[in-house]
Amino acid sequence: MSSKVTAVSARKKTPHLPNHIAIIMDGNGRWAQQRGLPRLEGHGAGAENLRSVIKYFGRLGLKYLTLYGFSTENWKRPQEEIDGLLNLMQEALDKETLKLHKNGIRIRHLGRLGELSPGLQQTINKAVELTKDNTGMTFSLALNYGGRVEILDAVRKIIAEGVPPQKINEQLFDSYLYTAGLPAVDLVIRTAGELRISNFLIWQAAYSEYYFAEVFWPDFDSKEIDKALLAYSRRRRRFGAL
């Protein structure tokens, strides 16, 4: 059975396919090491796969896709790997933004922009500005992102603006997060067999379903996406109810 047929089958099984999917792209380094390659080669393969995954989700009609590209904790890695990974991200955005724009995809950045290199900041800002009025899929790239940092930044903004405590509720707090305006995450996918969320969207994914794929990110293809969607379609989301 083709991956396209599998995806269609998953859609027919339930009217409640995800509106918002978030993915922790893990395993680039191990993918490279298994092949006797430098870790940066794995990040390059991961960047190539990012294009394929966005394209496939766009064909499926997904409305919101968020990908975890670089965490606030990733700064602890060797500087050479950090520079290489972020350069790959910048090159991918430079190369793909116009294509994404022509396909009606809106690009958003999640995270602390000011700590990235000036060149990467410029690339991100150009992509966001160019695509801001698009009405197709919203693709959010989390670069220099951490869930705890995001919550702390939101708290600081609320305090700085002098918001009265009695006016603070979940809806208001949500509007101060990096993801303001985005819906809650329905499905979180993590590749490479790791069973943790690594400080990713800890507010937005409070009631998400989770799916852990065994394959490394460069091998997370349309067939693996279909498997995740099929697993999601078989679940019943209760949101605390019986």
Contacts in CASP RR format, 6 or more apart in sequence:
PFRMAT RR
TARGET T0000
AUTHOR 0000-0000-0000
METHOD contacts of the structure
MODEL  1
MSSKVTAVSARKKTPHLPNHIAIIMDGNGRWAQQRGLPRLEGHGAGAENL
RSVIKYFGRLGLKYLTLYGFSTENWKRPQEEIDGLLNLMQEALDKETLKL
HKNGIRIRHLGRLGELSPGLQQTINKAVELTKDNTGMTFSLALNYGGRVE
ILDAVRKIIAEGVPPQKINEQLFDSYLYTAGLPAVDLVIRTAGELRISNF
LIWQAAYSEYYFAEVFWPDFDSKEIDKALLAYSRRRRRFGAL
1 9 0 8 1.000
3 221 0 8 1.000
3 222 0 8 1.000
3 223 0 8 1.000
3 225 0 8 1.000
3 226 0 8 1.000
4 222 0 8 1.000
6 223 0 8 1.000
6 226 0 8 1.000
6 227 0 8 1.000
6 230 0 8 1.000
7 60 0 8 1.000
7 222 0 8 1.000
7 225 0 8 1.000
7 226 0 8 1.000
7 229 0 8 1.000
9 230 0 8 1.000
10 17 0 8 1.000
10 226 0 8 1.000
10 229 0 8 1.000
10 230 0 8 1.000
10 232 0 8 1.000
10 233 0 8 1.000
11 17 0 8 1.000
11 60 0 8 1.000
11 229 0 8 1.000
11 233 0 8 1.000
13 230 0 8 1.000
13 233 0 8 1.000
13 234 0 8 1.000
14 233 0 8 1.000
14 234 0 8 1.000
16 233 0 8 1.000
16 237 0 8 1.000
17 229 0 8 1.000
17 232 0 8 1.000
17 233 0 8 1.000
18 62 0 8 1.000
18 186 0 8 1.000
18 187 0 8 1.000
18 229 0 8 1.000
18 232 0 8 1.000
19 62 0 8 1.000
19 63 0 8 1.000
19 64 0 8 1.000
19 183 0 8 1.000
19 186 0 8 1.000
20 63 0 8 1.000
20 64 0 8 1.000
20 65 0 8 1.000
20 66 0 8 1.000
20 182 0 8 1.000
20 183 0 8 1.000
20 184 0 8 1.000
20 185 0 8 1.000
20 186 0 8 1.000
20 187 0 8 1.000
21 57 0 8 1.000
21 62 0 8 1.000
21 64 0 8 1.000
21 65 0 8 1.000
21 66 0 8 1.000
21 185 0 8 1.000
21 186 0 8 1.000
21 187 0 8 1.000
21 188 0 8 1.000
21 189 0 8 1.000
22 65 0 8 1.000
22 66 0 8 1.000
22 67 0 8 1.000
22 68 0 8 1.000
22 185 0 8 1.000
22 187 0 8 1.000
22 188 0 8 1.000
22 189 0 8 1.000
22 200 0 8 1.000
22 201 0 8 1.000
22 204 0 8 1.000
22 205 0 8 1.000
22 208 0 8 1.000
23 53 0 8 1.000
23 65 0 8 1.000
23 66 0 8 1.000
23 67 0 8 1.000
23 68 0 8 1.000
23 188 0 8 1.000
23 189 0 8 1.000
23 190 0 8 1.000
23 191 0 8 1.000
23 220 0 8 1.000
24 68 0 8 1.000
24 188 0 8 1.000
24 189 0 8 1.000
24 190 0 8 1.000
24 191 0 8 1.000
24 194 0 8 1.000
24 197 0 8 1.000
24 198 0 8 1.000
24 200 0 8 1.000
25 46 0 8 1.000
25 50 0 8 1.000
25 67 0 8 1.000
25 68 0 8 1.000
25 69 0 8 1.000
25 191 0 8 1.000
25 217 0 8 1.000
25 220 0 8 1.000
26 190 0 8 1.000
26 191 0 8 1.000
26 192 0 8 1.000
26 193 0 8 1.000
26 194 0 8 1.000
26 216 0 8 1.000
26 217 0 8 1.000
27 191 0 8 1.000
27 192 0 8 1.000
27 216 0 8 1.000
27 217 0 8 1.000
27 218 0 8 1.000
28 39 0 8 1.000
28 42 0 8 1.000
28 43 0 8 1.000
28 44 0 8 1.000
28 45 0 8 1.000
28 46 0 8 1.000
28 216 0 8 1.000
28 217 0 8 1.000
28 218 0 8 1.000
29 39 0 8 1.000
29 42 0 8 1.000
29 43 0 8 1.000
29 216 0 8 1.000
30 192 0 8 1.000
30 216 0 8 1.000
31 42 0 8 1.000
31 45 0 8 1.000
31 46 0 8 1.000
31 216 0 8 1.000
31 217 0 8 1.000
31 218 0 8 1.000
31 219 0 8 1.000
32 38 0 8 1.000
32 39 0 8 1.000
32 40 0 8 1.000
32 41 0 8 1.000
32 42 0 8 1.000
32 43 0 8 1.000
32 45 0 8 1.000
33 39 0 8 1.000
35 41 0 8 1.000
39 81 0 8 1.000
40 80 0 8 1.000
40 81 0 8 1.000
40 84 0 8 1.000
40 85 0 8 1.000
40 88 0 8 1.000
42 218 0 8 1.000
43 81 0 8 1.000
43 84 0 8 1.000
43 85 0 8 1.000
43 88 0 8 1.000
44 88 0 8 1.000
45 218 0 8 1.000
46 217 0 8 1.000
46 218 0 8 1.000
47 88 0 8 1.000
47 89 0 8 1.000
47 91 0 8 1.000
47 92 0 8 1.000
48 218 0 8 1.000
49 217 0 8 1.000
49 218 0 8 1.000
49 219 0 8 1.000
49 220 0 8 1.000
49 221 0 8 1.000
50 67 0 8 1.000
50 92 0 8 1.000
51 92 0 8 1.000
51 96 0 8 1.000
52 221 0 8 1.000
52 222 0 8 1.000
53 67 0 8 1.000
53 220 0 8 1.000
53 225 0 8 1.000
54 65 0 8 1.000
54 96 0 8 1.000
54 100 0 8 1.000
54 105 0 8 1.000
54 137 0 8 1.000
54 139 0 8 1.000
56 222 0 8 1.000
56 225 0 8 1.000
57 65 0 8 1.000
57 137 0 8 1.000
57 225 0 8 1.000
58 65 0 8 1.000
58 103 0 8 1.000
58 105 0 8 1.000
58 137 0 8 1.000
60 225 0 8 1.000
60 229 0 8 1.000
61 137 0 8 1.000
62 137 0 8 1.000
63 136 0 8 1.000
63 137 0 8 1.000
63 138 0 8 1.000
64 137 0 8 1.000
64 138 0 8 1.000
64 140 0 8 1.000
64 182 0 8 1.000
64 183 0 8 1.000
65 137 0 8 1.000
65 138 0 8 1.000
65 139 0 8 1.000
65 140 0 8 1.000
66 110 0 8 1.000
66 139 0 8 1.000
66 140 0 8 1.000
66 141 0 8 1.000
66 142 0 8 1.000
66 179 0 8 1.000
66 182 0 8 1.000
66 185 0 8 1.000
66 201 0 8 1.000
67 139 0 8 1.000
67 140 0 8 1.000
67 141 0 8 1.000
67 142 0 8 1.000
68 142 0 8 1.000
68 145 0 8 1.000
68 198 0 8 1.000
68 200 0 8 1.000
69 89 0 8 1.000
69 141 0 8 1.000
69 142 0 8 1.000
69 143 0 8 1.000
69 145 0 8 1.000
70 85 0 8 1.000
70 86 0 8 1.000
70 89 0 8 1.000
70 142 0 8 1.000
70 143 0 8 1.000
70 144 0 8 1.000
70 145 0 8 1.000
71 142 0 8 1.000
71 144 0 8 1.000
71 145 0 8 1.000
71 146 0 8 1.000
71 198 0 8 1.000
71 199 0 8 1.000
71 200 0 8 1.000
72 112 0 8 1.000
72 144 0 8 1.000
72 145 0 8 1.000
72 146 0 8 1.000
72 149 0 8 1.000
72 199 0 8 1.000
73 146 0 8 1.000
73 198 0 8 1.000
73 199 0 8 1.000
74 82 0 8 1.000
74 85 0 8 1.000
75 82 0 8 1.000
86 116 0 8 1.000
86 117 0 8 1.000
86 120 0 8 1.000
86 143 0 8 1.000
89 120 0 8 1.000
89 141 0 8 1.000
89 143 0 8 1.000
90 117 0 8 1.000
90 119 0 8 1.000
90 120 0 8 1.000
90 123 0 8 1.000
93 107 0 8 1.000
93 123 0 8 1.000
93 124 0 8 1.000
93 127 0 8 1.000
93 141 0 8 1.000
94 123 0 8 1.000
97 107 0 8 1.000
97 123 0 8 1.000
97 126 0 8 1.000
97 127 0 8 1.000
97 130 0 8 1.000
97 131 0 8 1.000
98 130 0 8 1.000
100 107 0 8 1.000
100 127 0 8 1.000
100 131 0 8 1.000
100 139 0 8 1.000
101 130 0 8 1.000
101 131 0 8 1.000
101 134 0 8 1.000
103 136 0 8 1.000
104 131 0 8 1.000
104 134 0 8 1.000
104 135 0 8 1.000
104 136 0 8 1.000
104 137 0 8 1.000
105 131 0 8 1.000
105 134 0 8 1.000
105 136 0 8 1.000
105 137 0 8 1.000
105 138 0 8 1.000
105 139 0 8 1.000
106 131 0 8 1.000
106 132 0 8 1.000
106 133 0 8 1.000
106 134 0 8 1.000
106 135 0 8 1.000
106 136 0 8 1.000
106 137 0 8 1.000
106 138 0 8 1.000
106 139 0 8 1.000
107 127 0 8 1.000
107 128 0 8 1.000
107 130 0 8 1.000
107 131 0 8 1.000
107 139 0 8 1.000
107 140 0 8 1.000
107 141 0 8 1.000
108 128 0 8 1.000
108 138 0 8 1.000
108 139 0 8 1.000
108 140 0 8 1.000
108 141 0 8 1.000
108 182 0 8 1.000
109 124 0 8 1.000
109 127 0 8 1.000
109 128 0 8 1.000
109 140 0 8 1.000
109 141 0 8 1.000
109 142 0 8 1.000
109 143 0 8 1.000
110 140 0 8 1.000
110 141 0 8 1.000
110 142 0 8 1.000
110 143 0 8 1.000
110 145 0 8 1.000
110 150 0 8 1.000
110 178 0 8 1.000
110 179 0 8 1.000
111 142 0 8 1.000
111 143 0 8 1.000
111 144 0 8 1.000
111 145 0 8 1.000
111 146 0 8 1.000
111 149 0 8 1.000
111 150 0 8 1.000
111 178 0 8 1.000
112 144 0 8 1.000
112 145 0 8 1.000
112 149 0 8 1.000
112 153 0 8 1.000
113 121 0 8 1.000
113 124 0 8 1.000
113 125 0 8 1.000
113 144 0 8 1.000
114 121 0 8 1.000
114 144 0 8 1.000
115 144 0 8 1.000
116 124 0 8 1.000
116 143 0 8 1.000
116 144 0 8 1.000
120 143 0 8 1.000
124 141 0 8 1.000
124 143 0 8 1.000
138 182 0 8 1.000
140 179 0 8 1.000
140 182 0 8 1.000
142 200 0 8 1.000
142 201 0 8 1.000
145 178 0 8 1.000
145 200 0 8 1.000
146 199 0 8 1.000
146 200 0 8 1.000
147 199 0 8 1.000
147 200 0 8 1.000
147 201 0 8 1.000
147 202 0 8 1.000
147 203 0 8 1.000
148 199 0 8 1.000
148 202 0 8 1.000
150 177 0 8 1.000
150 178 0 8 1.000
150 179 0 8 1.000
150 203 0 8 1.000
151 177 0 8 1.000
151 202 0 8 1.000
151 203 0 8 1.000
153 176 0 8 1.000
153 178 0 8 1.000
154 173 0 8 1.000
154 176 0 8 1.000
154 177 0 8 1.000
157 176 0 8 1.000
158 168 0 8 1.000
158 172 0 8 1.000
158 173 0 8 1.000
158 176 0 8 1.000
163 172 0 8 1.000
173 203 0 8 1.000
174 180 0 8 1.000
174 181 0 8 1.000
174 203 0 8 1.000
175 181 0 8 1.000
177 203 0 8 1.000
177 204 0 8 1.000
179 201 0 8 1.000
179 204 0 8 1.000
182 204 0 8 1.000
184 204 0 8 1.000
184 205 0 8 1.000
184 206 0 8 1.000
184 207 0 8 1.000
184 208 0 8 1.000
185 201 0 8 1.000
185 204 0 8 1.000
185 205 0 8 1.000
185 208 0 8 1.000
186 208 0 8 1.000
186 209 0 8 1.000
186 232 0 8 1.000
186 237 0 8 1.000
187 208 0 8 1.000
187 209 0 8 1.000
187 210 0 8 1.000
187 211 0 8 1.000
187 228 0 8 1.000
187 232 0 8 1.000
188 197 0 8 1.000
188 200 0 8 1.000
188 201 0 8 1.000
188 205 0 8 1.000
188 208 0 8 1.000
188 209 0 8 1.000
188 210 0 8 1.000
188 211 0 8 1.000
189 210 0 8 1.000
189 211 0 8 1.000
189 212 0 8 1.000
189 213 0 8 1.000
189 228 0 8 1.000
190 196 0 8 1.000
190 197 0 8 1.000
190 198 0 8 1.000
190 210 0 8 1.000
190 211 0 8 1.000
190 212 0 8 1.000
190 213 0 8 1.000
191 213 0 8 1.000
191 215 0 8 1.000
191 216 0 8 1.000
191 217 0 8 1.000
191 220 0 8 1.000
191 224 0 8 1.000
192 213 0 8 1.000
192 214 0 8 1.000
192 215 0 8 1.000
192 216 0 8 1.000
192 217 0 8 1.000
193 212 0 8 1.000
193 213 0 8 1.000
193 214 0 8 1.000
194 212 0 8 1.000
195 212 0 8 1.000
197 205 0 8 1.000
197 210 0 8 1.000
201 208 0 8 1.000
207 237 0 8 1.000
207 239 0 8 1.000
207 240 0 8 1.000
209 232 0 8 1.000
209 235 0 8 1.000
209 237 0 8 1.000
211 228 0 8 1.000
211 231 0 8 1.000
211 232 0 8 1.000
213 220 0 8 1.000
213 224 0 8 1.000
213 227 0 8 1.000
213 228 0 8 1.000
215 224 0 8 1.000
END
